[in-house]
Amino acid sequence: MSSARISQLSPRRLLSSLKISDSQVLQSLFFILLSFVFSALDTTILFYSYALQILVSHNHDRRRIRASPRFVPRVILVTGVGTSRGLALARTFYLAGHDVVGADFEPSRIPVNGRMSRSLKKFYSLALLRGGHGAAAYAEELLEIVRREKVHLWVSCSGVSFTIEDAIAKEVIERRTECKAIQLSVKLTNMLQTQPLFIKHASKLDLNVPDLHLVSSRSTVHKILHNSDRTRYTMRSVSRENVPLQVTVLPRSTMSETYQHVAGIDISAKNPWILQQYIPGVKYSTYAVVVHDEVKAFVAYPSLHSQVHLEMLPSDAALSKAMLEFTTEFVARTAQNMTGHLSFEFLVGEKVTALGKSVEKTLNLMECKPEADPGLLLFRGNELALAAAYLSALEPVTYRMTNGNVGLPKALAVPKQSMSIYWHANDLVSLLLHPALRVLTGAQSLGSLARGLVQFLQHILFWRDGSYVYWDPLPWWWSYHVQWPGKFLASIWEGKGWSEIDVGNSTIITKEN
């Protein structure tokens, strides 16, 4: 759109031409205003953090490690440093004494917060995967960085949208250089992230999985529901998009309600959906680093739809041990020289025993994401152990003779102390500002606002922010006062509405209106 054209439009006509609703613009402008209002306070915290570094050294362990005559520094490439996971990993390798090169996509040319981290020796802005720039060009771009920086180990934190492209790049890089990659193969990645294929594979391993169907017509949905024998199901798109915030369980209470709900779903051979058995219970996620078919790092935590609050399960808890054993057994039975991230989603249900005298927990494997999971943030304070788990990929491969029994890994990195993660900006809006607005409109009680305030203060005092550390505060400040305002402005200018803000991944989930 030319500048002359813009000057002839009224604000309302301009919004209409950009295909974005007034309410979406107002929401975006509200968050930009919020960034401006809190900029003075956050800038004060920024300079206080730099002053604190004069009194409290953060480099003691790094200097001690690098001064050791036996230490061999490695060059680590971390992609996805614009996410909290990527930034945390870059800081992890930095604290362990290594040289870190960062890279990430920068849509709308907005600099990501990770490039501002002092843990990076150098940063590369990657070309977006669109148009003529496909998987092959992406692999060549990473290959050039690996060669130029003499990278020893590449760790991807790019997310589920780029797992196949990362898997292709891994095979190219390891075939043409000495660099190793923490990334699963193309074949394994495709199987694990495609839920019907994954559930089929897990069933062959005799693991406890839900009943699942890939459906491409409404008639197929109704046929399965009719023959379900009281089994209930949920539905979601195969593309992992349009995942509902509120899950609808099928069949509904009446047949007409069921038909009405299914009729509203855009389902076809080109847009298939997954019909999955509904199992009531509590969801848990796990994060694991697997190197040469051995689990090297592991943590489990309760899973929320938007992972803005992370509370680790103690590693010695029975449930955590059960999920670790499950993960170890899955890796051992799959046995495809697996090296990469492996994140499972479990649903823990309860059932009454045969005699009806007690209730036992059941562990149901629901989904797999072959990517770096937010759970790695729970390793804060245990960075050296986590770095060692990743760097074991550079050690010679050793094969152990076993008697066929799958045991727990001997050298396993787990968080040593209790850790809980939050994002203060998310809590500010969800626990204080939004409830306060609802109180003013009479939609919520004052008591609920008070409870939100108490929870907010508890998080500030006893939890850790997902991106702030005193010795590297600039990425935290940059995220809220440059990157996020830039993203909201870009969403207005590009005419893209948004349905959700993913604070942990520093992304706005957009939709074309």
N, C-alpha and C positions, 0 to 999 in steps of 0.2 A: 504494500500500500504506500503510495507516494505521500510526501509531506503536504503537498497541495491538497490532496484529497482529504487528509486528516483535518486541515484547517477549515474546511467547509462543513464539517460535521459537528452537530451539537454533541455534548457528552453522552446523551442517551443513544443517539444514532451511531456514535462511535462504538459504544459497547455492543450495539446490535450488529454492527459490521464485523466485530471481532468474534461474534458468536459465543459470548460468555454472559451469563446472567448478572443482573445488578447485585444480587445477594452474594454471588461468588466474588465479585469485585470488592464489595464492602468487607467481606471476611478477610480477603487478602490485604486490603488497606488497613484493617484493624490490626493484623499481626505486624505489619510494617510499622504502624504507630506504636505498638507495644515494644518493638525493638528500640525505637527512638526513646521512649519513656524510660526504659531501663538501661540505656546506654551509659549514662553517667555512673550508676552504681556498678555495672559490670566493668567499666573502664577503671574504676577505683580498685576493684578486686584484681584486675589485670596487673596494675602497677604495684599493688600490695604483694602479689605473688612474685614479681621480679625482685622486690625488696627483700622478701623472705629468703630468696635463693642466696643472698649475700650471707645470711646468718646460718642457714641450714643447707649443707652441701648435698646434692643429689647424685653427684658424679663419683662418690667415694668407691662404690662397688665397681663401676665401670673402669675407673682408673686402676684399681687394684687388679682387676681381671686382665686388662691390657698390658699391665706391667709384668705379668707373669711370663717367664721365659718359655713356658710350655704352651702358652695360649696362641692359637692360630686364628686371627680374625678372618671372618668370612664376609663376602658381599651378598646381601640378601635383597632380592627384589620382592616387594609387596605391592600387589595391585589391589585397587579398591581402598586406598588410604583415605578417601573421602567419607568412608563409613566408620562408625565407632569401632567395629571389629578390626578393620584394616589399620586404623590409627593405633589401636591397642597392641596389635602385633608388631607394628613398626617400633613402638616404644619398648616392647618386650625384647626384641633383638638388639636395640640400642643399649638398653640397660645390661644386656648380657655381653656387651663389649664389641659387637659387630657393626659393620658399616651397612646402612640401610638405604636402598634406593626405592623411592615411591613412585607410583603411577596410578592414574585414574582418568576416567572420562569426565569432561567438564561441559555438560550441556549448556547452551546459551552463553558459552564463554565465561561462565561464572566460576572464579577460582574456588576449588574445594578447600575445606578447612585443613585437610591432612597435609597439603603442600606447605602450610605454615609451621609444621612441627619441627622442632629443633632436633628431633631424632633422625631426620632425613639428611643424608649427604647430598642427594640430588632428587629432583622431581621431574617426571615426564607427563605431559598432558596427552592422552591417547585420542586418536581420531574416533569419532562415533561410529558404531556399527550400524550404518544405514546407507542406502543408495548403493554405490559401487564398492563400498568398503565393507567386505564380508569377512567371514571367518579366516580365509586364507591371508588376506591383507593384515588382519589383526595379528595372526600368528607371526607374520614377517616383521611387523612392527615390534612385537615383544622380542623376537629373535635378534633384531638389531640392537635393542637395549641390552640384552644379555651379553652380546659380543662386545659392545662398546664399554660397558661397565665391568666386564669380566665377572659376571654374576655366578655364584656357586649354587645358590638355592633360590627357587622362585616359589612364593606362597601366594595363592590367589584368594582374595576376599571380595571378588566382583559380584557375587550374589547369584541367585537361581536363574536370572535372566540370561546369564552368560556362561553357564556351566558347560554346555556343549562346545562353545567357542574356546573356552579355556582348556577343555580336554583335547581339542584338535591342536591348540598351541603347545600343549605339553608334549604331545607325540612328535611335533616338529622340532621343538627345542631339544628334547633329550636325544633325538636321532642325529641332530647336526651339531650339538655342542656337548661339553662335559657337565653342563648345568643339570641339576636334579629339580624335579617339580613336586610340590605337595598338591597333587591333582590326580584324580582317578582317570582311567582310560576312557575313550569315547564310548566303547561298547558298555562298560560297566556304568558309566555316568547315565547313559540313556536308559538303561534298565532300572536303575535305582530311582531316577526322578520321574519316570513314567509309572504312575501308581498301579495300573492294572498289571504291568510287567513285573513290578516289584512284589506285589501281593502274590502273584503266581509263583515267582521264585521262592519267596518265603514259605509258601505252602508246600513246595517240594522239599523244603528243609524241615518240614514237620513243625514249623513255628506257629504260634497262636495268632491268627490273623482274622480280620472280619470278612464276612461275605461281601463280595464286590462284583459289580456288573458295569460294563461299558455299554451305554445305551445311546442310540442315535435316532429314536422316534418316540413319540408319546405313547403309541400303542405298546411298545416294548416295555415301557415303564409300568403301564397299567397291568400288563400280563405278569410281570415279576411281583408286583404288589399283590395281585389277586392270588398268586400261588405261594405267598410268603409264609403262610402258616404262623401268623402272629409276629413274624420278624419285622422290625421297623427299620426304615432307611432314611438317610439324608442324601441330598444331591448337590453337586457342584460341577463347575465347568472343568473340562480336561485341561484347559489352557492355564489353570490356576488364577485366572482373572475372574472377576465377578464373584469372589468368595463372599458369601453373605455374612454380615456382622451377627445376625440372629439366625440360628439354624432352624429350619423348618423340618419337623419329623413327619415322614409319610408312612402309612396312610394317615390322613387327618381323621377327626372324629366322625365325619360323615363322608359318604361317597361323593356327594356333590362338591364338598369343600376340597376333596382330593383332586377331582377333575378340574376344578377351577384353578387350583394352584399349578398343576402340571400344564394347563393350557397357557399360562402366562410365561412359560419357559421357552426361550429360543433354542430349540434343539433340532438338529438335523445331522445328516451324514458328514457335513463339513464342520459342524459344531457339536460334537458328541459331548455327553455329560457322564459323570460317574455316579452311580447309585450304590451307596455304601451302607452296610449294616450300621444301625445306630446302637451304640453301646453307652449307656449312662455311666458317668464316672468323672474322674479328674484327669486332665491332660498333663503330661510331663514331656519335656524335651531333653535331649542329651546332646552333648558336644564331645566328639572324640577325634583324636589324631591317630591315624593308622599308618604305620610304616612297615612295608614288606610283610603284610598279613599279621601284624602285631599291634595291638592297641597300646599307644604310648602316652596318651593323656585322655582324661575323662572327667566329666562333671555332669550332673543331672539337676534339673530345677523344674518347678511347676510352670506350665506354659499358659500364657494368655494370648488372646487374639493379636493384640499389638504389644510386642514385648518391650514395654517401657519400664517395667518393674521386674527385676531378676533377683530371686532369692534362692541360693544354692541349697540343695539337699546335702547334709553332711555325708562325706564319703563313706563313713562307717554305718550309715543308716541301712536297714535291711532292704528298703526299696531301691536305694542307690546301688547297693551291691547286686540286687537282682537284675537291674537294667545293665550294669556293667557286664555281668555274666552273659546276659542275652546278647549284648553287642559283641563280646569276645567269641561267643559261639557262632554268631552269624558270620563274622569275618573268617573264622577257621573253616566253616563249612563251604563258604563261597570260594575261598582260596584261589584268587586270581592275581597274585602278586600285588595286592592292594596297597597303594600309598596315596593318601589324601584325607580329606575331611569326611566324616560320616556322622550325620545328625539324624537321630530317630525321634519320632513322636509316638509316645505310648499313651494308652488310655487305661487307667487303673480303675477297674470296677470292683464290685463286691458281690459275693454270692453266699448264700446260706449253705452250710455243709449238710450232708445227707441226713444226719440225725437232728438237724435244726438247732443245735446247741451253740454254734459259733458261726462267725462270718469270716471268710477268707478273701484276701485280695487276689484279683486276677490281672495279669499283665498282658495287654493286647497291643500288638504291633500295628500301628495305623498308617504310618507314612515314613518315607526316608527323603532327606534332602542332602545330596552330596556336595555340601558347601560349608564354608566357615559359619558356625552358628554363633549368635550373640552370647552364648554361654561362656565363650572364651574370656569375656570381660570379668568373669568371676575368678579368674586366676590373678587378679591384681594383688601384688604383694608376693606372688610366687612366680615371677617372670623368669627367673633363671631355670627353674625346673621345666617350665613350658617351652622355653627356647631350646633346651637340651632335647626335648621330645621331638621337636621339628628337625633339629640338626642331626638327629640319628639317621636321617635319610642319606646323609653323606658318608656314613660308615659302611664298611664292606658288608655285603649280605651274608648272613650265616643261616644255615638250615639245621634245625634241630630234629633229631629222631624222637618220635613220641610213641606212646603205646595206644594211641587212638583216643585218649581222653583229652578233653579240652579243659585246660586250667586257666586261672586268671593270670594276666601278665605280671611278671616279676618286677620289671622296671617301669613303674607307672607314675606319671605326674598327676597329682590331684591337688586341689586347693587345700592348703594346710590350716587356714583359719576361716571362720564364717564370713561370708561376703554377701552384701546386698547392693544392687545397682539401681539407680533411678536417673532420670533426666529432669533437672530443676525447672526448665521452661515448660515441659509437659505438665508437671505437677502444679506449677503456678496457674496454668490455664484450667486444667481439669479439676483440681482440688480447691481452688480459691476463686478465680475470676468467673468461670462459668456458673458455679453454684451461687456466687454472690448475685449475679444477674438474675438467676432463677428465684432467689429470695426476694429481690426487688419486684419481680413480676407476680409474686405470690405462688409460684409453681413449686417451691421447695421451702422446707422449714429452716429456721435459723439454727436449729440443733444439728442438721446435716452439714451446714456450713462450718459450724464449730468443730465437728468431727473431721472434716476435710482439713481445717487449719491444724489440728493436732497431728494428723497424719503427715502433713507437709513439714511441720517442725521436726517430727521424728526422722523423716528422711534426711533433712538437712543436717541434723545432729549426729545420726548414727549410720547413715548409708553413704555410698560413694556416688558422685555424679559420673555418668557414663563417658564423658569426654574431658572433664577437668582434672588436671593434676598440677600441683603448684609449680613444678619445675618445667612445665611445658604448657602454659596457660593460653597462648595465642590461638591455637586451633579452636578452643572452647569459645573465646571471645569472637573470633572470626565467623564461626558458625552462626551465631545469633545476630550479629550486627552487620554482616556483609553477605554471607552465603544465603541465609534464609530470606532476608529482604529481597535479594536479587532473584531468587527463585519465584517469589510471589509476584514481583514486577514482571518477570518473564511470562508467568502464567496469564497475566492480564494482557500483555502485549501480543502473545502468541494465540490468544483466544482459547486457552485450555482451562476448563474448569477442573477442580480437584475434589476427590471424594475422601481423601485421608492423608494425614501427615505421618510419615514414618521417621520419627526422631532418631532412632538408632542408626538407620541407614542414610540419614540426611537427604531424604528424597520426598517429593510430593507425588502422590499417586494421582495422576491426571486422568481426565476423561474428556473426550471430544463432546461438547454439548450440541 
